[in-house]
């Protein structure tokens, strides 16, 4: 058979996790099938293990110093660059969202546009949130008392199960916008937009390890992250459909006093407000004596 008359087979995409700026398969070698809203096969994706979760935490901790130490303005520039790249792959994401959520192409495209706009919105807040969450406190004495927000650290993010891209962006962007690093557990049944987001992050200016993306079974991966002593916070949005699992994760998180954010929304398109950005911020308060410049003191 000549090449000109041969039937061409399409090249199926191999989806992988995104950990430490690289694309590893699950260390267990396991995969599971992902289907569209009509039950048709879409892809095989990694079924991540507890070892994968631990590796992702190590990568996130390693990246935390550089990411949290970057200026807020620089983080905003980097997040804006991600939005630019999402815009460039708009058609791909619209297709993945349409297949995952069973929506029309027009509705899926609107979801992608909303996700891009949401990302830009958080990018604009990176160098402004300190002015809202911090401030100068009045004290009865010759002191300045200043409160400033600082990132909590490594945050485990359980992505919404139903909203495959807009919901994902709505829970991930505020975590990294405020200087935290993240380990994301994708939607169990709709992971493809999240795994594709890893490809965008890999070619953006985000330092490797700042965001780590794992696909798999939420009930298998999440307990490891909730109990991990080097995870400082956990967003339980993707587990709230199961009261038993959410309670189990809260109990595990209490062992090292993790910050816990429980609950999402039925409509990710609504104005997100600032609550998610404030959820994983710590407040540092500094006292400084007032001085007189004329007497050789310092003014602060």
C-alpha positions as CSV (number, residue, x, y, z in Angstrom):
1,X,0.0,0.0,0.0
2,X,1.4,3.4,-1.0
3,X,1.8,6.2,1.5
4,X,-0.6,8.3,-0.5
5,X,-3.4,5.7,-0.1
6,X,-2.7,4.7,3.5
7,X,-5.3,5.6,6.1
8,X,-3.8,8.0,8.6
9,X,-4.3,7.3,12.3
10,X,-4.5,10.3,14.6
11,X,-1.8,10.6,17.3
12,X,-3.5,10.3,20.6
13,X,-2.3,12.6,23.3
14,X,-0.5,11.2,26.4
15,X,-1.5,13.1,29.5
16,X,1.0,13.3,32.4
17,X,1.2,14.8,35.8
18,X,3.1,18.1,36.2
19,X,5.5,18.0,39.2
20,X,8.6,20.2,39.8
21,X,8.3,21.7,36.3
22,X,8.5,18.3,34.6
23,X,6.0,15.8,33.3
24,X,6.3,12.5,35.1
25,X,4.0,9.5,34.8
26,X,2.6,8.2,38.1
27,X,5.4,6.3,39.9
28,X,2.9,3.4,40.2
29,X,2.5,3.2,36.4
30,X,-1.3,3.2,36.8
31,X,-3.7,5.0,34.6
32,X,-7.5,5.3,34.5
33,X,-9.9,6.1,31.7
34,X,-11.5,9.5,31.3
35,X,-14.8,9.7,29.3
36,X,-16.8,12.6,28.0
37,X,-20.2,13.6,29.2
38,X,-21.8,11.0,26.9
39,X,-19.6,8.2,28.2
40,X,-17.2,8.1,25.2
41,X,-13.5,7.5,25.9
42,X,-11.3,10.6,25.8
43,X,-7.9,9.6,27.3
44,X,-6.0,7.6,29.8
45,X,-4.6,9.8,32.6
46,X,-2.2,9.1,35.5
47,X,-3.7,7.5,38.6
48,X,-1.5,9.2,41.0
49,X,-0.3,7.5,44.2
50,X,0.6,8.6,47.7
51,X,4.2,8.7,46.6
52,X,3.3,11.1,43.8
53,X,1.6,13.3,46.3
54,X,4.7,13.3,48.6
55,X,7.0,14.1,45.6
56,X,4.7,17.0,44.7
57,X,4.9,18.4,48.2
58,X,8.7,18.2,48.1
59,X,8.7,20.2,44.8
60,X,6.3,22.8,46.1
61,X,8.4,23.3,49.3
62,X,11.6,23.7,47.2
63,X,9.9,26.3,45.1
64,X,8.4,28.3,47.9
65,X,11.4,30.4,48.8
66,X,11.9,31.8,45.4
67,X,8.2,32.3,44.6
68,X,7.2,33.9,47.9
69,X,10.4,36.0,47.8
70,X,9.5,37.5,44.4
71,X,8.0,40.9,44.3
72,X,4.3,41.0,44.2
73,X,4.6,43.1,40.9
74,X,6.7,40.3,39.4
75,X,4.2,37.6,40.4
76,X,1.5,39.7,38.7
77,X,3.5,39.9,35.5
78,X,4.0,36.1,35.5
79,X,0.3,35.4,36.1
80,X,-0.6,37.8,33.3
81,X,1.7,35.9,31.0
82,X,-0.2,32.7,31.9
83,X,-3.4,34.4,30.8
84,X,-1.8,35.4,27.5
85,X,-0.8,31.8,26.9
86,X,-4.3,30.5,27.8
87,X,-5.7,33.0,25.3
88,X,-3.4,31.5,22.6
89,X,-4.8,28.0,23.3
90,X,-8.4,29.1,23.6
91,X,-9.7,26.7,21.0
92,X,-8.0,23.7,22.6
93,X,-9.4,24.5,26.0
94,X,-12.9,25.2,24.6
95,X,-12.9,21.7,23.1
96,X,-11.7,20.1,26.3
97,X,-14.2,21.9,28.4
98,X,-17.0,21.0,26.0
99,X,-16.1,17.4,26.0
100,X,-15.7,17.3,29.8
101,X,-18.8,19.1,30.8
102,X,-21.1,18.2,27.9
103,X,-21.8,21.8,27.0
104,X,-22.1,23.4,23.6
105,X,-19.0,24.8,22.0
106,X,-20.3,28.4,22.5
107,X,-20.9,27.8,26.2
108,X,-17.5,26.1,26.6
109,X,-15.8,29.0,24.8
110,X,-17.6,31.4,27.3
111,X,-16.2,29.3,30.2
112,X,-12.7,29.6,28.8
113,X,-13.0,33.3,28.3
114,X,-14.3,33.7,31.9
115,X,-11.3,31.6,33.2
116,X,-8.9,33.8,31.3
117,X,-10.5,37.0,32.7
118,X,-10.5,35.5,36.2
119,X,-6.8,34.8,35.9
120,X,-6.1,38.4,34.8
121,X,-8.2,39.6,37.7
122,X,-6.0,37.8,40.2
123,X,-2.9,38.9,38.4
124,X,-3.9,42.5,39.0
125,X,-4.4,41.9,42.7
126,X,-0.9,40.5,43.4
127,X,0.5,43.9,44.4
128,X,-2.7,45.3,45.9
129,X,-3.9,42.7,48.4
130,X,-1.3,43.8,51.0
131,X,-3.0,47.2,51.1
132,X,-6.3,45.6,51.8
133,X,-5.3,42.8,54.1
134,X,-2.6,44.8,56.0
135,X,-2.2,48.3,57.4
136,X,-1.1,50.5,60.2
137,X,-2.7,49.9,63.5
138,X,-3.4,52.6,66.0
139,X,-1.6,52.1,69.4
140,X,-1.4,54.1,72.6
141,X,2.3,54.8,72.7
142,X,5.3,56.1,70.7
143,X,5.3,53.2,68.2
144,X,4.3,52.3,64.7
145,X,2.4,49.0,64.6
146,X,2.2,47.6,61.1
147,X,0.5,44.4,59.9
148,X,1.5,42.8,56.7
149,X,0.2,39.7,55.0
150,X,2.6,36.8,54.2
151,X,1.9,33.6,52.3
152,X,1.1,30.5,54.4
153,X,3.4,28.1,52.5
154,X,2.5,25.0,50.6
155,X,-1.2,24.7,49.9
156,X,-3.0,21.5,48.7
157,X,-5.8,22.4,46.4
158,X,-8.6,19.9,45.6
159,X,-10.0,21.2,42.4
160,X,-13.8,21.4,41.9
161,X,-15.2,18.2,40.5
162,X,-17.7,19.8,38.1
163,X,-16.1,23.0,36.8
164,X,-13.1,21.7,34.9
165,X,-11.4,25.1,34.0
166,X,-13.2,28.1,35.5
167,X,-13.6,26.5,38.9
168,X,-9.9,25.3,38.7
169,X,-8.6,28.8,38.0
170,X,-10.9,30.2,40.7
171,X,-9.2,28.0,43.4
172,X,-5.7,27.9,42.1
173,X,-5.0,31.5,41.0
174,X,-5.6,33.2,44.4
175,X,-3.3,30.6,46.1
176,X,-0.3,31.4,43.9
177,X,-1.1,35.1,43.5
178,X,-0.4,35.6,47.2
179,X,2.9,33.8,47.1
180,X,2.0,30.3,48.1
181,X,3.0,27.2,46.2
182,X,0.4,24.6,45.3
183,X,-0.2,20.9,44.9
184,X,-3.4,20.6,42.8
185,X,-5.5,17.4,42.7
186,X,-7.5,17.6,39.5
187,X,-11.2,16.9,39.1
188,X,-11.4,13.1,39.2
189,X,-13.7,12.8,36.2
190,X,-12.8,16.0,34.3
191,X,-9.0,16.3,34.6
192,X,-8.0,17.1,31.1
193,X,-8.2,21.0,31.2
194,X,-6.1,20.9,34.5
195,X,-3.5,18.6,33.0
196,X,-3.3,20.8,29.9
197,X,-2.8,23.8,32.2
198,X,0.4,22.2,33.4
199,X,1.7,22.5,29.8
200,X,1.0,26.2,29.9
201,X,2.7,26.6,33.2
202,X,5.7,24.7,32.0
203,X,6.3,27.2,29.2
204,X,5.5,30.3,31.2
205,X,7.7,32.1,33.7
206,X,6.4,30.3,36.7
207,X,9.3,28.6,38.5
208,X,9.2,24.8,38.5
209,X,7.4,23.4,41.5
210,X,5.3,26.5,42.1
211,X,2.3,24.6,40.8
212,X,2.2,20.8,40.8
213,X,-0.8,19.0,39.1
214,X,-1.8,15.5,40.0
215,X,-4.7,13.5,38.4
216,X,-6.2,10.5,40.1
217,X,-8.8,9.5,42.7
218,X,-9.4,12.4,45.2
219,X,-10.2,10.0,48.0
220,X,-6.8,8.3,47.5
221,X,-4.5,11.3,47.1
222,X,-6.1,13.9,49.4
223,X,-5.6,12.1,52.8
224,X,-1.9,12.0,52.2
225,X,-1.8,15.8,51.5
226,X,-4.1,16.5,54.5
227,X,-1.9,14.6,56.9
228,X,1.4,15.7,55.4
229,X,3.4,17.7,57.9
230,X,5.0,20.0,55.3
231,X,1.6,21.1,53.8
232,X,0.5,24.3,55.5
233,X,-3.0,24.6,54.1
234,X,-5.7,22.7,52.2
235,X,-8.6,23.8,50.1
236,X,-11.3,21.1,50.4
237,X,-13.5,22.3,47.6
238,X,-13.1,19.1,45.5
239,X,-14.0,16.9,48.4
240,X,-17.0,18.7,49.8
241,X,-19.5,16.5,47.9
242,X,-18.6,13.7,50.3
243,X,-19.2,14.8,53.9
244,X,-17.3,11.7,55.2
245,X,-14.2,12.5,53.2
246,X,-14.2,16.2,54.0
247,X,-14.5,15.4,57.7
248,X,-11.7,12.9,57.4
249,X,-9.4,15.5,55.8
250,X,-10.3,18.1,58.3
251,X,-9.3,15.8,61.2
252,X,-6.0,14.9,59.4
253,X,-5.3,18.6,58.8
254,X,-5.7,19.4,62.5
255,X,-2.7,17.3,63.3
256,X,-0.3,20.1,62.3
257,X,-2.8,23.0,62.5
258,X,-3.2,23.5,58.7
259,X,-5.3,26.3,57.5
260,X,-8.5,24.7,56.0
261,X,-10.8,26.2,53.5
262,X,-14.0,24.2,53.1
263,X,-16.7,25.0,50.6
264,X,-17.0,26.2,47.1
265,X,-19.9,27.7,45.1
266,X,-22.6,26.5,42.8
267,X,-21.8,29.2,40.4
268,X,-18.1,29.9,39.7
269,X,-19.0,32.8,37.4
270,X,-20.0,35.1,40.2
271,X,-17.6,37.7,41.5
272,X,-15.1,35.8,43.6
273,X,-14.3,38.6,46.0
274,X,-11.1,38.5,48.1
275,X,-11.9,35.7,50.5
276,X,-9.9,33.1,48.7
277,X,-6.8,35.3,48.5
278,X,-7.1,36.0,52.3
279,X,-7.7,32.4,53.2
280,X,-4.0,31.4,52.8
281,X,-2.3,34.5,54.2
282,X,-0.7,34.9,57.5
283,X,-0.5,38.3,59.3
284,X,2.9,39.5,60.5
285,X,2.7,42.4,62.9
286,X,5.8,44.6,63.6
287,X,6.3,47.1,66.3
288,X,8.8,49.9,65.7
289,X,9.5,52.9,67.9
290,X,8.9,56.4,66.5
291,X,11.9,58.6,66.5
292,X,12.9,62.2,65.9
293,X,15.1,63.0,62.9
294,X,16.3,66.1,64.6
295,X,17.5,64.1,67.6
296,X,19.4,61.6,65.5
297,X,16.6,59.1,65.6
298,X,14.8,57.4,62.8
299,X,11.5,57.9,61.2
300,X,9.7,54.8,59.9
